Structures are given as C-alpha cells and as structure tokens.
Amino acid sequence: MQITVSPSWQHLLFRIIGILSSVIASLAWLSTIAALFGLWGRDGFIQYNSDDGEVVYISDVGAVHKTAFIVGTSITGTFFVLTLVFTKLCFDMENRRRFKRGVSIISIVCGFIGAASLILLSIFDSMDHSGAHYTFTGLFIVFTLLSAIFTIIYRFSRNQLNFTVSLRAIFVGVVIPLAITFVVMGTIKGPNNVLTLKSVGASIEWSIAIIFIFYLIIFALDLIFY
C-alpha cells in the first residue's frame, strides 16, 4: 500500500524543517562566536600575533582554538545549506517558471559556496595558511551576500514582499561597506598607526560575524510569517 503525502502537509513539513535548520544554524554560530570570545578571555585577552592590535581577529582566536572553530563552522555551514534548501522548496512548490526557479537555484548555489568557504576558512587557519584563509573568508562574504541578493530578486519577482525582505536588504547594505572597510584596514600599511588599523579591522570582523547571526534567523522569521 503506497502512502502519499498531500501538498499541504509536504509544505508544512518543509516549513518546519526550514525553521528548525535556521534556528540551529543561528544558535550554532552564536555559540561559536561566544566560545571563541570566551576562549580569548580565558587566555587573558592576549595578542596572538606580534602585530595584533588591542582587539584581535576572530581568525587568530580560531587558529589557536582550531577544534572549536572547525566544529562551530561545520555545524553552522551544514544547517545554513539545509535552511536554504528547505526554504526554497517551501517557496518553490507552486512555481513553474524557469527564470524564477533559476534565480532560486543560483541563490542556493551561492549559499552552498559561502557555507563551504566558512568551513574551509576554519580548516585553513590564518596563522599556518594565511593566503588560503583570507581567500575563503572573502569567498564566504561575497557568496553569502550574493545568495541574499538573489533571494531578494526572487522575492521581488514573485511579489512576495514582507519585512524579512527588508531585513535581507539591510543586511546587504550594512555588510558591503563593512567588508570593504575590513579589506582596506587590512591593506593599509603605516608604521605609526598599524596597531590601531588592526584593531579596527578586527572589530569589523567581529561585527560581521555577529550580524551573520541575525541573518541566519531571518529565514526562520520568513517561514513563520510566510
């Protein structure tokens, strides 16, 4: 005897899984940031590198406490991808147009690359593999932003506009200038203010990480109020 699941129940199932995945991803990333900050505090808020400013980079804390960093990014990245997949399944059930499905798939692919880069930047740490680490950091930020942008485009194409679309737009609008400033602070070389610039860059990195917590929970809000 074959058991069939009605579209309404299937839609509800996708929503529940998507909400849970979003909440778990958000809590996992919050725990990761809190754990790294706590470990830095346990170490006496020291400068791990000789050229670190008063505020050290998350990357440097993660390089010293690599296991915690890898576990946190792996859980976050995995559930971020699951969130994207089930959110798109939920919104795409009644959609048959190629353009809209194409935009949706691009958003998922960008999110997958961003999540994979998040995991890889923790594996290739900033102390032993600085080149690879900052490459994956850049890929994480860029493709997460692209995923958010294509999600906004998709929702506009379907006239599904609510406060979560505005929150995504705010996320993009805030993170882009922060990311640019982060790069600038890391490239400026000055003998007199290098430690100040390092502290500013590190503070921006912590800020972007904290903002990402709220971005992850947007998906749960989106599905709850959909």
N, CA, C and O of each residue as an XYZ file, in Angstrom:
904
protein
N       0.847     -1.198      0.000
C       0.000      0.000      0.000
C       0.884      1.251      0.000
O       1.724      1.424      0.883
N       0.691      2.107     -0.982
C       1.513      3.300     -1.116
C       0.914      4.454     -0.329
O      -0.276      4.752     -0.433
N       1.772      5.099      0.463
C       1.339      6.231      1.274
C       1.749      7.512      0.568
O       2.922      7.706      0.250
N       0.793      8.375      0.326
C       1.071      9.654     -0.330
C       0.916     10.792      0.670
O       0.081     10.742      1.573
N       1.733     11.808      0.488
C       1.688     12.983      1.352
C       1.070     14.128      0.565
O       1.547     14.468     -0.517
N       0.020     14.718      1.098
C      -0.655     15.805      0.401
C       0.269     17.011      0.306
O       1.133     17.197      1.163
N       0.095     17.843     -0.740
C       0.946     19.023     -0.896
C       0.946     19.933      0.328
O       1.977     20.509      0.675
N      -0.211     20.066      0.985
C      -0.290     20.943      2.156
C       0.573     20.424      3.301
O       1.253     21.198      3.976
N       0.543     19.104      3.516
C       1.363     18.516      4.569
C       2.840     18.577      4.198
O       3.694     18.784      5.059
N       3.138     18.396      2.919
C       4.517     18.476      2.456
C       5.051     19.892      2.653
O       6.188     20.084      3.084
N       4.224     20.871      2.332
C       4.590     22.272      2.508
C       4.852     22.573      3.982
O       5.816     23.262      4.316
N       3.986     22.052      4.871
C       4.152     22.259      6.310
C       5.444     21.614      6.799
O       6.156     22.183      7.627
N       5.743     20.423      6.281
C       6.964     19.719      6.670
C       8.204     20.519      6.261
O       9.144     20.658      7.043
N       8.199     21.043      5.031
C       9.320     21.852      4.575
C       9.492     23.093      5.455
O      10.615     23.476      5.783
N       8.387     23.708      5.828
C       8.452     24.902      6.682
C       9.058     24.579      8.034
O       9.926     25.306      8.517
N       8.616     23.507      8.639
C       9.108     23.132      9.970
C      10.608     22.833      9.933
O      11.367     23.302     10.780
N      11.022     22.040      8.932
C      12.445     21.697      8.818
C      13.274     22.946      8.537
O      14.360     23.115      9.090
N      12.758     23.818      7.677
C      13.462     25.061      7.368
C      13.615     25.950      8.588
O      14.682     26.519      8.817
N      12.547     26.072      9.374
C      12.595     26.891     10.596
C      13.603     26.324     11.587
O      14.419     27.059     12.144
N      13.540     25.010     11.803
C      14.468     24.368     12.739
C      15.917     24.509     12.276
O      16.809     24.770     13.083
N      16.144     24.336     10.972
C      17.504     24.467     10.431
C      18.033     25.884     10.626
O      19.194     26.075     10.988
N      17.180     26.875     10.386
C      17.570     28.271     10.559
C      17.927     28.572     12.015
O      18.940     29.212     12.295
N      17.092     28.107     12.927
C      17.333     28.348     14.360
C      18.621     27.659     14.813
O      19.420     28.241     15.547
N      18.816     26.410     14.369
C      20.024     25.670     14.757
C      21.277     26.346     14.203
O      22.277     26.479     14.908
N      21.221     26.771     12.939
C      22.370     27.456     12.335
C      22.702     28.736     13.093
O      23.867     29.021     13.367
N      21.660     29.507     13.429
C      21.863     30.760     14.155
C      22.452     30.519     15.543
O      23.387     31.204     15.957
N      21.899     29.543     16.256
C      22.395     29.230     17.600
C      23.806     28.657     17.551
O      24.626     28.932     18.427
N      24.087     27.856     16.517
C      25.425     27.276     16.375
C      26.463     28.371     16.154
O      27.547     28.332     16.735
N      26.127     29.355     15.305
C      27.074     30.429     15.040
C      27.220     31.343     16.255
O      28.318     31.808     16.560
N      26.101     31.598     16.951
C      26.160     32.381     18.188
C      27.065     31.686     19.208
O      27.890     32.330     19.856
N      26.903     30.372     19.345
C      27.734     29.602     20.281
C      29.201     29.633     19.879
O      30.085     29.697     20.733
N      29.456     29.587     18.571
C      30.835     29.624     18.082
C      31.504     30.941     18.429
O      32.624     30.963     18.939
N      30.807     32.050     18.148
C      31.364     33.368     18.440
C      31.556     33.548     19.943
O      32.587     34.056     20.385
N      30.558     33.128     20.731
C      30.655     33.250     22.187
C      31.798     32.390     22.734
O      32.526     32.810     23.633
N      31.946     31.178     22.179
C      33.010     30.278     22.638
C      34.385     30.855     22.329
O      35.278     30.821     23.175
N      34.560     31.385     21.118
C      35.848     31.960     20.749
C      36.171     33.187     21.601
O      37.315     33.378     22.013
N      35.170     34.006     21.859
C      35.391     35.176     22.720
C      35.747     34.729     24.132
O      36.640     35.293     24.764
N      35.036     33.706     24.623
C      35.324     33.185     25.954
C      36.721     32.584     26.049
O      37.408     32.757     27.055
N      37.138     31.882     25.004
C      38.476     31.286     24.992
C      39.555     32.372     24.943
O      40.601     32.257     25.581
N      39.280     33.415     24.181
C      40.209     34.554     24.152
C      40.309     35.183     25.546
O      41.395     35.538     26.005
N      39.153     35.312     26.210
C      39.149     35.846     27.567
C      39.900     34.950     28.541
O      40.618     35.433     29.416
N      39.728     33.643     28.384
C      40.444     32.695     29.249
C      41.955     32.819     29.072
O      42.725     32.605     30.008
N      42.362     33.170     27.846
C      43.782     33.359     27.565
C      44.296     34.714     28.039
O      45.472     35.038     27.872
N      43.393     35.504     28.635
C      43.800     36.805     29.148
C      43.740     37.919     28.129
O      44.421     38.934     28.270
N      42.907     37.731     27.073
C      42.763     38.727     26.005
C      44.134     39.144     25.445
O      44.412     40.325     25.233
N      44.959     38.147     25.219
C      46.308     38.403     24.717
C      46.302     38.656     23.209
O      45.320     38.375     22.522
N      47.409     39.187     22.713
C      47.614     39.340     21.278
C      48.370     38.094     20.797
O      49.508     37.854     21.200
N      47.724     37.308     19.933
C      48.324     36.049     19.494
C      49.478     36.268     18.521
O      50.399     35.455     18.436
N      49.415     37.376     17.792
C      50.498     37.734     16.871
C      51.141     39.028     17.330
O      50.504     39.855     17.981
N      52.391     39.192     16.990
C      53.116     40.384     17.431
C      52.546     41.673     16.854
O      52.683     42.741     17.451
N      51.902     41.571     15.687
C      51.355     42.774     15.047
C      49.864     42.936     15.287
O      49.225     43.762     14.636
N      49.290     42.159     16.216
C      47.878     42.314     16.560
C      47.664     43.610     17.323
O      48.532     44.066     18.067
N      46.478     44.197     17.120
C      46.105     45.356     17.897
C      45.498     44.944     19.218
O      45.587     43.783     19.618
N      44.883     45.893     19.895
C      44.251     45.592     21.179
C      43.115     44.596     21.000
O      42.895     43.737     21.854
N      42.391     44.713     19.886
C      41.355     43.746     19.530
C      41.941     42.788     18.501
O      42.446     43.223     17.467
N      41.876     41.490     18.776
C      42.454     40.511     17.846
C      41.373     40.000     16.903
O      40.182     40.083     17.202
N      41.799     39.477     15.773
C      40.875     38.940     14.784
C      40.267     37.619     15.283
O      40.927     36.839     15.970
N      38.997     37.385     14.922
C      38.380     36.092     15.195
C      39.221     34.988     14.576
O      39.365     33.905     15.145
N      39.771     35.274     13.412
C      40.582     34.291     12.693
C      41.766     33.830     13.539
O      42.114     32.649     13.533
N      42.389     34.769     14.274
C      43.543     34.416     15.103
C      43.115     33.580     16.311
O      43.799     32.627     16.686
N      41.987     33.940     16.915
C      41.469     33.133     18.027
C      41.121     31.732     17.528
O      41.417     30.737     18.188
N      40.494     31.669     16.362
C      40.120     30.387     15.777
C      41.314     29.537     15.401
O      41.262     28.309     15.467
N      42.406     30.204     15.002
C      43.621     29.466     14.649
C      44.247     28.807     15.870
O      44.795     27.708     15.779
N      44.163     29.486     17.018
C      44.707     28.932     18.259
C      43.791     27.849     18.820
O      44.255     26.815     19.301
N      42.492     28.098     18.751
C      41.496     27.145     19.254
C      40.766     26.541     18.049
O      39.573     26.764     17.841
N      41.513     25.783     17.279
C      41.066     25.342     15.964
C      39.901     24.352     16.040
O      38.991     24.414     15.213
N      39.915     23.451     17.007
C      38.846     22.444     17.092
C      37.485     23.092     17.280
O      36.520     22.753     16.595
N      37.421     24.030     18.221
C      36.155     24.726     18.469
C      35.696     25.484     17.236
O      34.503     25.525     16.934
N      36.643     26.086     16.520
C      36.325     26.863     15.326
C      35.786     25.962     14.217
O      34.783     26.286     13.582
N      36.447     24.839     13.988
C      36.025     23.929     12.919
C      34.663     23.319     13.230
O      33.802     23.246     12.353
N      34.462     22.883     14.466
C      33.169     22.294     14.847
C      32.049     23.318     14.665
O      30.996     23.003     14.111
N      32.283     24.544     15.133
C      31.259     25.585     15.037
C      30.911     25.944     13.607
O      29.736     26.064     13.262
N      31.933     26.118     12.766
C      31.663     26.482     11.370
C      31.024     25.323     10.602
O      30.202     25.545      9.712
N      31.397     24.102     10.941
C      30.837     22.933     10.244
C      29.338     22.790     10.538
O      28.544     22.543      9.630
N      28.964     22.943     11.794
C      27.539     22.854     12.152
C      26.766     24.006     11.528
O      25.691     23.812     10.959
N      27.324     25.203     11.640
C      26.660     26.378     11.069
C      26.499     26.251      9.564
O      25.414     26.477      9.030
N      27.585     25.887      8.876
C      27.547     25.758      7.424
C      26.563     24.708      6.947
O      25.837     24.923      5.977
N      26.539     23.572      7.628
C      25.634     22.476      7.246
C      24.178     22.897      7.369
O      23.384     22.688      6.452
N      23.831     23.488      8.503
C      22.429     23.876      8.705
C      22.051     25.120      7.916
O      20.871     25.345      7.650
N      23.038     25.934      7.536
C      22.760     27.054      6.645
C      22.324     26.543      5.282
O      21.367     27.053      4.700
N      23.026     25.533      4.773
C      22.655     24.934      3.482
C      21.277     24.293      3.576
O      20.452     24.468      2.679
N      21.017     23.553      4.650
C      19.696     22.933      4.825
C      18.603     23.993      4.888
O      17.513     23.803      4.348
N      18.895     25.098      5.543
C      17.929     26.200      5.618
C      17.595     26.726      4.231
O      16.427     26.931      3.899
N      18.629     26.945      3.423
C      18.417     27.438      2.062
C      17.583     26.461      1.241
O      16.645     26.860      0.551
N      17.932     25.179      1.321
C      17.249     24.159      0.521
C      15.770     24.078      0.885
O      14.914     24.116      0.001
N      15.463     23.970      2.162
C      14.066     23.790      2.560
C      13.269     25.086      2.450
O      12.055     25.047      2.251
N      13.931     26.222      2.576
C      13.228     27.488      2.331
C      12.824     27.591      0.872
O      11.703     27.989      0.554
N      13.751     27.227     -0.018
C      13.440     27.288     -1.436
C      12.381     26.258     -1.827
O      11.517     26.546     -2.655
N      12.440     25.056     -1.239
C      11.418     24.058     -1.516
C      10.045     24.554     -1.092
O       9.042     24.321     -1.766
N      10.025     25.237      0.031
C       8.750     25.757      0.547
C       8.180     26.831     -0.379
O       6.983     26.833     -0.668
N       9.031     27.739     -0.841
C       8.552     28.838     -1.676
C       8.362     28.427     -3.133
O       7.610     29.072     -3.864
N       9.035     27.364     -3.559
C       9.021     26.983     -4.974
C       7.962     25.949     -5.332
O       7.843     25.584     -6.501
N       7.196     25.470     -4.370
C       6.276     24.361     -4.634
C       5.275     24.679     -5.732
O       4.904     23.805     -6.516
N       4.834     25.943     -5.786
C       3.815     26.305     -6.776
C       4.414     27.072     -7.952
O       3.681     27.585     -8.797
N       5.712     27.151     -8.009
C       6.358     27.951     -9.055
C       6.884     27.060    -10.170
O       7.609     26.100     -9.910
N       6.528     27.371    -11.400
C       6.959     26.563    -12.540
C       7.767     27.369    -13.569
O       8.204     26.813    -14.577
N       7.967     28.643    -13.331
C       8.653     29.477    -14.303
C      10.164     29.297    -14.190
O      10.722     29.273    -13.094
N      10.809     29.172    -15.342
C      12.241     28.872    -15.374
C      13.065     29.990    -14.743
O      13.980     29.720    -13.965
N      12.749     31.242    -15.070
C      13.545     32.355    -14.554
C      13.538     32.369    -13.036
O      14.586     32.497    -12.404
N      12.360     32.237    -12.456
C      12.244     32.311    -11.004
C      12.916     31.118    -10.330
O      13.572     31.264     -9.298
N      12.747     29.945    -10.920
C      13.430     28.770    -10.371
C      14.947     28.905    -10.548
O      15.720     28.478     -9.690
N      15.361     29.502    -11.668
C      16.788     29.701    -11.911
C      17.406     30.627    -10.877
O      18.485     30.347    -10.355
N      16.727     31.730    -10.580
C      17.211     32.667     -9.560
C      17.283     31.982     -8.208
O      18.235     32.178     -7.452
N      16.264     31.171     -7.904
C      16.232     30.437     -6.640
C      17.409     29.470     -6.530
O      18.046     29.375     -5.481
N      17.693     28.754     -7.620
C      18.801     27.789     -7.616
C      20.142     28.505     -7.477
O      21.029     28.030     -6.767
N      20.294     29.645     -8.153
C      21.535     30.416     -8.038
C      21.760     30.841     -6.591
O      22.883     30.805     -6.087
N      20.675     31.244     -5.931
C      20.768     31.642     -4.525
C      21.263     30.488     -3.659
O      22.095     30.680     -2.772
N      20.746     29.289     -3.922
C      21.171     28.106     -3.159
C      22.635     27.786     -3.430
O      23.393     27.497     -2.504
N      23.035     27.838     -4.707
C      24.421     27.525     -5.072
C      25.380     28.519     -4.416
O      26.417     28.129     -3.881
N      25.026     29.805     -4.462
C      25.865     30.821     -3.817
C      25.950     30.574     -2.311
O      27.015     30.703     -1.708
N      24.810     30.215     -1.713
C      24.803     29.915     -0.284
C      25.650     28.704      0.049
O      26.331     28.673      1.074
N      25.606     27.693     -0.834
C      26.414     26.486     -0.627
C      27.905     26.823     -0.690
O      28.686     26.340      0.129
N      28.299     27.650     -1.661
C      29.703     28.052     -1.772
C      30.116     28.860     -0.544
O      31.215     28.691     -0.016
N      29.215     29.746     -0.095
C      29.508     30.532      1.102
C      29.682     29.654      2.330
O      30.594     29.868      3.129
N      28.794     28.650      2.485
C      28.878     27.743      3.631
C      30.141     26.896      3.576
O      30.805     26.696      4.593
N      30.476     26.393      2.373
C      31.696     25.598      2.215
C      32.927     26.448      2.527
O      33.877     25.966      3.144
N      32.908     27.710      2.102
C      34.032     28.607      2.366
C      34.164     28.891      3.856
O      35.275     29.025      4.369
N      33.023     28.984      4.559
C      33.047     29.195      6.006
C      33.766     28.046      6.708
O      34.576     28.268      7.608
N      33.465     26.824      6.291
C      34.116     25.652      6.884
C      35.595     25.622      6.529
O      36.437     25.343      7.383
N      35.916     25.909      5.267
C      37.301     25.836      4.804
C      38.189     26.912      5.431
O      39.379     26.685      5.652
N      37.611     28.089      5.720
C      38.425     29.141      6.329
C      38.824     28.782      7.754
O      39.819     29.288      8.272
N      38.045     27.905      8.390
C      38.425     27.451      9.736
C      39.463     26.334      9.669
O      40.294     26.202     10.568
N      39.418     25.541      8.619
C      40.408     24.466      8.445
C      41.757     25.057      8.052
O      42.790     24.688      8.610
N      41.743     25.983      7.081
C      42.972     26.663      6.676
C      43.090     27.951      7.502
O      42.634     29.014      7.083
N      43.703     27.835      8.671
C      43.703     28.943      9.631
C      44.606     30.084      9.193
O      45.415     29.947      8.275
N      44.448     31.210      9.871
C      45.131     32.445      9.485
C      46.618     32.439      9.810
O      47.364     33.254      9.267
N      47.064     31.541     10.680
C      48.472     31.522     11.073
C      49.320     30.619     10.180
O      50.432     30.988      9.802
N      48.805     29.449      9.845
C      49.573     28.495      9.047
C      49.257     28.559      7.557
O      50.070     28.155      6.725
N      48.063     29.071      7.222
C      47.638     29.124      5.811
C      46.947     30.464      5.554
O      45.793     30.499      5.124
N      47.645     31.552      5.813
C      47.005     32.876      5.764
C      46.410     33.196      4.393
O      45.319     33.761      4.308
N      47.119     32.839      3.321
C      46.615     33.124      1.980
C      45.299     32.429      1.703
O      44.333     33.056      1.267
N      45.265     31.125      1.959
C      44.045     30.347      1.738
C      42.939     30.814      2.672
O      41.775     30.891      2.279
N      43.309     31.126      3.917
C      42.303     31.535      4.908
C      41.567     32.795      4.453
O      40.336     32.836      4.462
N      42.303     33.798      4.065
C      41.644     35.055      3.694
C      40.973     34.972      2.325
O      40.057     35.741      2.033
N      41.424     34.047      1.490
C      40.708     33.789      0.241
C      39.328     33.215      0.536
O      38.329     33.667     -0.024
N      39.273     32.223      1.413
C      37.989     31.616      1.769
C      37.123     32.588      2.567
O      35.896     32.548      2.470
N      37.753     33.461      3.355
C      36.985     34.484      4.073
C      36.289     35.406      3.072
O      35.113     35.735      3.227
N      37.031     35.815      2.049
C      36.437     36.655      1.010
C      35.324     35.951      0.258
O      34.283     36.546     -0.023
N      35.545     34.673     -0.070
C      34.516     33.896     -0.768
C      33.268     33.737      0.088
O      32.147     33.809     -0.417
N      33.463     33.523      1.374
C      32.325     33.395      2.292
C      31.472     34.655      2.284
O      30.250     34.586      2.156
N      32.119     35.800      2.420
C      31.373     37.060      2.473
C      30.693     37.352      1.135
O      29.512     37.697      1.096
N      31.443     37.212      0.042
C      30.908     37.541     -1.285
C      29.724     36.650     -1.649
O      28.685     37.148     -2.082
N      29.873     35.331     -1.478
C      28.811     34.434     -1.919
C      27.614     34.426     -0.966
O      26.492     34.142     -1.386
N      27.843     34.735      0.304
C      26.705     34.898      1.212
C      25.900     36.128      0.820
O      24.670     36.103      0.833
N      26.598     37.203      0.472
C      25.913     38.410      0.000
C      25.169     38.141     -1.308
O      24.031     38.579     -1.475
N      25.807     37.423     -2.236
C      25.144     37.095     -3.498
C      23.909     36.241     -3.266
O      22.887     36.436     -3.924
N      23.993     35.302     -2.341
C      22.831     34.470     -2.012
C      21.683     35.330     -1.503
O      20.529     35.130     -1.883
N      22.008     36.289     -0.641
C      20.983     37.190     -0.110
C      20.396     38.062     -1.218
O      19.185     38.276     -1.267
N      21.251     38.563     -2.106
C      20.791     39.429     -3.203
C      19.868     38.667     -4.149
O      18.822     39.188     -4.537
N      20.239     37.441     -4.528
C      19.394     36.658     -5.427
C      18.084     36.243     -4.738
O      17.057     36.087     -5.398
N      18.125     36.066     -3.428
C      16.884     35.783     -2.705
C      15.952     36.982     -2.767
O      14.746     36.827     -2.958
N      16.506     38.173     -2.607
C      15.702     39.399     -2.701
C      15.106     39.532     -4.101
O      13.926     39.849     -4.251
N      15.935     39.287     -5.133
C      15.441     39.354     -6.513
C      14.306     38.363     -6.726
O      13.296     38.688     -7.350
N      14.477     37.152     -6.204
C      13.455     36.113     -6.352
C      12.141     36.542     -5.706
O      11.070     36.376     -6.289
N      12.232     37.096     -4.496
C      11.009     37.506     -3.809
C      10.328     38.672     -4.514
O       9.099     38.749     -4.547
N      11.118     39.576     -5.077
C      10.543     40.676     -5.849
C       9.847     40.140     -7.099
O       8.784     40.634     -7.476
N      10.434     39.140     -7.736
C       9.856     38.592     -8.960
C       8.519     37.913     -8.701
O       7.698     37.786     -9.609
N       8.301     37.479     -7.469
C       7.046     36.825     -7.108
C       6.111     37.739     -6.315
O       5.045     37.320     -5.866
N       6.530     38.991     -6.151
C       5.743     39.959     -5.368
C       5.469     39.457     -3.959
O       4.401     39.706     -3.399
N       6.438     38.749     -3.390
C       6.328     38.253     -2.013
C       7.189     39.144     -1.126
O       8.281     38.760     -0.708
N       6.680     40.332     -0.849
C       7.444     41.315     -0.100
C       6.902     41.433      1.314
O       5.727     41.736      1.518
N       7.770     41.191      2.290
C       7.421     41.407      3.680
C       8.635     41.956      4.407
O       9.641     42.287      3.779
N       8.548     42.055      5.730
C       9.630     42.691      6.472
C      10.942     41.903      6.400
O      12.013     42.479      6.591
N      10.875     40.592      6.125
C      12.114     39.812      6.035
C      12.914     40.164      4.787
O      14.142     40.078      4.790
N      12.225     40.557      3.724
C      12.924     41.017      2.526
C      13.675     42.312      2.840
O      14.809     42.507      2.403
N      13.028     43.186      3.601
C      13.676     44.432      4.026
C      14.879     44.150      4.916
O      15.904     44.823      4.815
N      14.750     43.143      5.794
C      15.870     42.776      6.669
C      17.054     42.253      5.861
O      18.207     42.551      6.174
N      16.763     41.471      4.821
C      17.844     40.988      3.949
C      18.521     42.157      3.229
O      19.744     42.188      3.090
N      17.713     43.114      2.774
C      18.274     44.283      2.091
C      19.146     45.099      3.048
O      20.196     45.608      2.657
N      18.710     45.218      4.293
C      19.506     45.914      5.305
C      20.813     45.169      5.544
O      21.874     45.784      5.658
N      20.732     43.831      5.620
C      21.926     43.006      5.804
C      22.938     43.270      4.700
O      24.120     43.480      4.971
N      22.474     43.260      3.458
C      23.362     43.505      2.317
C      23.937     44.919      2.384
O      25.134     45.123      2.182
N      23.069     45.892      2.671
C      23.502     47.286      2.707
C      24.494     47.587      3.815
O      25.318     48.491      3.677
N      24.428     46.844      4.911
C      25.343     47.066      6.035
C      26.652     46.310      5.839
O      27.728     46.850      6.094
N      26.559     45.059      5.386
C      27.754     44.210      5.302
C      28.700     44.651      4.181
O      29.918     44.573      4.339
N      28.155     45.113      3.054
C      29.030     45.513      1.937
C      30.027     46.605      2.360
O      31.228     46.424      2.159
N      29.574     47.733      2.939
C      30.568     48.744      3.362
C      31.482     48.240      4.483
O      32.653     48.614      4.536
N      30.963     47.403      5.372
C      31.816     46.843      6.422
C      32.909     45.963      5.825
O      34.066     46.029      6.238
N      32.529     45.135      4.846
C      33.501     44.245      4.204
C      34.570     45.048      3.463
O      35.753     44.710      3.510
N      34.143     46.122      2.772
C      35.105     46.974      2.062
C      36.070     47.619      3.055
O      37.279     47.651      2.825
N      35.531     48.126      4.149
C      36.374     48.744      5.177
C      37.331     47.732      5.779
O      38.490     48.046      6.048
N      36.843     46.512      5.990
C      37.670     45.430      6.534
C      38.875     45.166      5.623
O      40.000     45.012      6.099
N      38.632     45.117      4.332
C      39.714     44.892      3.375
C      40.691     46.064      3.380
O      41.906     45.865      3.363
N      40.160     47.280      3.403
C      41.010     48.475      3.398
C      41.898     48.512      4.638
O      43.092     48.795      4.543
N      41.312     48.225      5.802
C      42.079     48.235      7.048
C      43.198     47.200      7.022
O      44.252     47.397      7.628
N      42.962     46.101      6.320
C      43.971     45.046      6.248
C      45.088     45.318      5.262
O      46.155     44.710      5.341
N      44.843     46.237      4.323
C      45.840     46.501      3.279
C      46.665     47.752      3.536
O      47.770     47.887      3.010
N      46.133     48.676      4.350
C      46.872     49.909      4.640
C      48.088     49.581      5.507
O      47.968     48.899      6.525
N      49.220     50.056      5.108
C      50.443     49.851      5.865
C      50.950     51.208      6.369
O      51.283     52.097      5.586
N      50.996     51.335      7.674
C      51.509     52.580      8.246
C      52.267     52.298      9.523
O      51.726     51.649     10.418
N      53.483     52.754      9.638
C      54.297     52.437     10.810
C      53.772     53.041     12.110
O      54.040     52.518     13.191
N      53.024     54.141     12.008
C      52.602     54.840     13.215
C      51.257     54.357     13.758
O      51.025     54.391     14.966
N      50.380     53.912     12.872
C      49.038     53.565     13.325
C      48.623     52.150     12.937
O      47.431     51.848     12.882
N      49.601     51.276     12.665
C      49.274     49.942     12.190
C      48.468     49.155     13.214
O      47.560     48.413     12.840
N      48.785     49.303     14.506
C      48.059     48.555     15.537
C      46.618     49.059     15.663
O      45.702     48.278     15.918
N      46.427     50.362     15.483
C      45.070     50.918     15.515
C      44.251     50.398     14.350
O      43.082     50.046     14.509
N      44.868     50.350     13.179
C      44.183     49.835     11.995
C      43.843     48.356     12.169
O      42.768     47.911     11.767
N      44.746     47.607     12.759
C      44.500     46.187     13.023
C      43.308     46.019     13.964
O      42.469     45.143     13.754
N      43.234     46.844     14.983
C      42.119     46.770     15.929
C      40.794     47.105     15.264
O      39.774     46.472     15.539
N      40.814     48.108     14.383
C      39.597     48.477     13.657
C      39.163     47.337     12.746
O      37.985     46.981     12.707
N      40.123     46.761     12.007
C      39.813     45.632     11.132
C      39.263     44.448     11.904
O      38.307     43.807     11.469
N      39.869     44.155     13.054
C      39.401     43.040     13.877
C      37.999     43.306     14.426
O      37.168     42.400     14.479
N      37.740     44.536     14.829
C      36.411     44.898     15.343
C      35.351     44.733     14.261
O      34.235     44.291     14.537
N      35.706     45.094     13.023
C      34.774     44.932     11.908
C      34.509     43.446     11.657
O      33.377     43.052     11.377
N      35.559     42.622     11.757
C      35.378     41.179     11.563
C      34.423     40.602     12.602
O      33.548     39.805     12.265
N      34.584     41.000     13.862
C      33.660     40.565     14.915
C      32.245     41.060     14.617
O      31.274     40.334     14.831
N      32.129     42.296     14.124
C      30.804     42.872     13.826
C      30.102     42.096     12.722
O      28.913     41.796     12.833
N      30.832     41.768     11.652
C      30.242     41.000     10.556
C      29.787     39.629     11.048
O      28.723     39.145     10.664
N      30.604     39.008     11.902
C      30.254     37.698     12.448
C      28.971     37.771     13.272
O      28.128     36.877     13.191
N      28.823     38.831     14.063
C      27.619     38.995     14.888
C      26.400     39.263     14.007
O      25.323     38.723     14.261
N      26.559     40.089     12.979
C      25.454     40.373     12.061
C      24.992     39.098     11.362
O      23.801     38.935     11.095
N      25.922     38.195     11.063
C      25.577     36.936     10.401
C      24.642     36.091     11.255
O      23.844     35.323     10.719
N      24.729     36.221     12.572
C      23.805     35.510     13.483
C      22.369     35.916     13.164
O      21.486     35.069     13.033
N      22.152     37.209     13.043
C      20.804     37.720     12.783
C      20.334     37.382     11.372
O      19.146     37.158     11.139
N      21.290     37.346     10.424
C      20.917     36.971      9.055
C      20.385     35.543      9.018
O      19.413     35.261      8.317
N      21.011     34.651      9.761
C      20.586     33.256      9.762
C      19.173     33.091     10.318
O      18.417     32.239      9.851
N      18.818     33.899     11.307
C      17.489     33.755     11.923
C      16.397     34.366     11.047
O      15.218     34.080     11.251
N      16.770     35.208     10.071
C      15.788     35.807      9.166
C      14.991     34.724      8.442
O      13.794     34.880      8.204
N      15.667     33.616      8.091
C      14.996     32.545      7.358
C      13.858     31.944      8.187
O      12.789     31.644      7.656
N      14.093     31.771      9.486
C      13.035     31.236     10.345
C      11.860     32.213     10.406
O      10.705     31.794     10.335
N      12.142     33.496     10.535
C      11.080     34.504     10.561
C      10.315     34.505      9.238
O       9.091     34.636      9.210
N      11.058     34.356      8.151
C      10.448     34.328      6.826
C       9.427     33.199      6.713
O       8.324     33.393      6.201
N       9.806     32.026      7.194
C       8.926     30.848      7.080
C       7.784     30.904      8.091
O       6.688     30.414      7.817
N       8.032     31.494      9.247
C       6.964     31.600     10.265
C       5.856     32.527      9.796
O       4.673     32.229      9.960
N       6.247     33.659      9.207
C       5.255     34.672      8.812
C       4.883     34.579      7.340
O       4.200     35.461      6.820
N       5.333     33.494      6.643
C       5.008     33.315      5.228
C       3.522     32.984      5.054
O       3.059     32.798      3.928
